[in-house]
Amino acid sequence: QVQLVESGGGLVQTGDSLRLSCAVSGDTFSNYIMGWFRQAPGKEREFVAAISRSGGSTDYADSVKGRFTISRDNAKNTVYLQMNSLKPEDTDVYYCAARVDRGTYRSGTYYLPSRYHYWGQGTQVTVSS
């Protein structure tokens, strides 16, 4: 059973930084394309970023491009989301997601939640103004 556990959320002020982590267990981590999504109450889950199995390719939502960085450490079975210059509109529950995919990474095709097979429980990020 694949399990994803996020950590690193919290309450910060505008302009601060946070790093989210997502530890994956139960399968070979390098078999998975990883993604980060976020969701506010009553809203649809929104794509934030995705990363290929090797870490060599990434995609970002326009709203976070230049501020957020997704990375992974396959030796530690962990994916990260470094969030800089945080804004109040970044306040959400952040989820990591895993997609079983041994094929070639296709940039721009991993923004739909339905493309992922496993999800974490989420971690709250709150940015105060």
Secondary structure by P-SEA (a helix, b strand, c coil): cbbbbbcbbbbbcccbbbbbbbbbccccccccccbbbbbccccccccccccccccccccccccccccbbbbbcccccbbbbbbcccccccccbbbbbbbbcccccccccccccccccccccbbbbbbcc
